[in-house]
Amino acid sequence: MSGMKSLVGKKLTKKVKFMNEDIEISKLSVAEVLEIQSKAKLIEGNEAEGFNVMKTVIRSGAAEAKDLSDEDFDNFPLDELNKLAEAIMQHSGIKGETGK
């Protein structure tokens, strides 16, 4: 198979720092962006929902985070999670704040 069809599902990745360690992030697919946007509509005035959106961004964009539990996320520094989520969003061509 060649051409664009062979690229379906391919992940474009890059390395970023998270808590002084290199981790690999991927550009989000259209489906992942749409899921995040639908969840983001629920955020207004709800800080807990903002954190849930941030976790979705990180789980979708960082393969190493896919299996992290909510309790695992609770044990990371918030500013490090914010920076990681922002890096994923920027790498995916999406501007804006997540879950702050």
Contacts in CASP RR format, 6 or more apart in sequence:
PFRMAT RR
TARGET T0000
AUTHOR 0000-0000-0000
METHOD contacts of the structure
MODEL  1
MSGMKSLVGKKLTKKVKFMNEDIEISKLSVAEVLEIQSKAKLIEGNEAEG
FNVMKTVIRSGAAEAKDLSDEDFDNFPLDELNKLAEAIMQHSGIKGETGK
9 29 0 8 1.000
11 26 0 8 1.000
11 27 0 8 1.000
12 26 0 8 1.000
12 27 0 8 1.000
13 24 0 8 1.000
13 25 0 8 1.000
13 26 0 8 1.000
13 27 0 8 1.000
14 24 0 8 1.000
14 25 0 8 1.000
14 91 0 8 1.000
15 22 0 8 1.000
15 23 0 8 1.000
15 24 0 8 1.000
15 25 0 8 1.000
16 22 0 8 1.000
16 23 0 8 1.000
16 24 0 8 1.000
16 25 0 8 1.000
16 84 0 8 1.000
16 87 0 8 1.000
16 91 0 8 1.000
17 23 0 8 1.000
18 62 0 8 1.000
18 80 0 8 1.000
18 83 0 8 1.000
18 84 0 8 1.000
19 76 0 8 1.000
19 77 0 8 1.000
19 80 0 8 1.000
23 62 0 8 1.000
23 64 0 8 1.000
23 84 0 8 1.000
24 62 0 8 1.000
24 63 0 8 1.000
24 64 0 8 1.000
25 61 0 8 1.000
25 62 0 8 1.000
25 84 0 8 1.000
25 87 0 8 1.000
25 88 0 8 1.000
25 91 0 8 1.000
26 61 0 8 1.000
26 62 0 8 1.000
26 63 0 8 1.000
26 88 0 8 1.000
26 91 0 8 1.000
27 61 0 8 1.000
27 91 0 8 1.000
27 92 0 8 1.000
27 93 0 8 1.000
28 36 0 8 1.000
28 57 0 8 1.000
28 60 0 8 1.000
28 61 0 8 1.000
28 88 0 8 1.000
28 89 0 8 1.000
28 92 0 8 1.000
28 94 0 8 1.000
32 60 0 8 1.000
32 61 0 8 1.000
33 92 0 8 1.000
33 94 0 8 1.000
35 56 0 8 1.000
35 60 0 8 1.000
36 53 0 8 1.000
36 56 0 8 1.000
36 57 0 8 1.000
36 60 0 8 1.000
39 49 0 8 1.000
39 52 0 8 1.000
39 53 0 8 1.000
39 56 0 8 1.000
40 50 0 8 1.000
40 53 0 8 1.000
40 98 0 8 1.000
42 49 0 8 1.000
43 49 0 8 1.000
43 50 0 8 1.000
43 53 0 8 1.000
43 99 0 8 1.000
47 99 0 8 1.000
50 98 0 8 1.000
50 99 0 8 1.000
51 73 0 8 1.000
51 99 0 8 1.000
53 98 0 8 1.000
53 99 0 8 1.000
54 81 0 8 1.000
54 82 0 8 1.000
54 85 0 8 1.000
54 98 0 8 1.000
54 99 0 8 1.000
55 68 0 8 1.000
55 70 0 8 1.000
55 73 0 8 1.000
57 85 0 8 1.000
57 88 0 8 1.000
57 89 0 8 1.000
57 98 0 8 1.000
58 65 0 8 1.000
58 68 0 8 1.000
58 73 0 8 1.000
58 81 0 8 1.000
58 84 0 8 1.000
58 85 0 8 1.000
58 88 0 8 1.000
59 65 0 8 1.000
59 66 0 8 1.000
59 68 0 8 1.000
60 88 0 8 1.000
61 88 0 8 1.000
61 92 0 8 1.000
62 84 0 8 1.000
62 88 0 8 1.000
73 81 0 8 1.000
82 98 0 8 1.000
82 99 0 8 1.000
82 100 0 8 1.000
85 98 0 8 1.000
85 99 0 8 1.000
86 96 0 8 1.000
86 97 0 8 1.000
86 98 0 8 1.000
89 95 0 8 1.000
89 96 0 8 1.000
89 98 0 8 1.000
END
